[in-house]
Amino acid sequence: MASEGSERSVESEIVVRGVGQVRVLPDRAALRVEVDGDGASRDEAYDQAAPLAAAVDRVLESHADRLARVVTAALAVQPKTRWRRGESVRTGWRASRVSLLDVTDFSRLGDLFAELAAAGGAVQGPTWSVEPTNPAHDEARRLAAADARRRAENYAEALGLRIAGVAWVSEPGLRPGTNH
C-alpha cells in the first residue's frame, strides 16, 4: 500500500515496429539457365544436352566480367515415363543441367538473355536484389528507427508514460522463433 505523497514505481514496456522504405536500383540479378536433351537411351539424352551446355558455357565465358558467380545447381539424367494401362512405362530419357548466375553488370543483360536462349538455354529470372552493403539498407534502418520512436512516443503520451530508453531492437528474422 502506498502512503500519500509517495510515488509508485511501475515498469512498463511499449513494443512497436518501425517501418522504413527506400527506393533503390538493384545491385544484382539472379538468373536460372537450364539445358536439356531427350533420347531413347541415357547416352543419347546426354549427347543431346552436352552440346547445348557447351554453347551456354561459351556465352557465360563471353560475359564473365559481368557475372559475380556461376554455379551448376543440378545435373541429372533420368527416365521419362508415361502412364499406360495402370502402370508407369519408360518412354525415353532426359538429361538436364541447371546453372545459377549472379549478374552484377546490367549494361548487356538483354544481350545475355538473347545469347543464352540462342545457345539453347531456357532462362528464368531475373530475381533482383540489393547487396547487404548497399547504403540504402542503412537509410531504411534509420527511417525505421525514427518511425518506431515516433510510434512509441505516441503510445507513451496517450498512456501518460515517459520513454526512458530502448530495451532492444530487432530486425525481421533475427530473433529465434519470430518473424518480427
Buried (B, 14 or more C-beta within 10 A) or exposed (E): EEEEEEEEEEEEEBEEEBEBEBEEEBBBBBBBBBBBBBBEEBEBBBEBBBEBBEBBBEBBEEBEEBBBEBEEEEEEBEEBEEEEEEEEEEEBBBBBBBBBBBBBEBEBBEEBBEBBBEBBBBBEBBEEEBEEEBEBBEBBBEBBBEBBBEBBBEBBEEEEBEEEEEEEEEEEEEEEEEEE
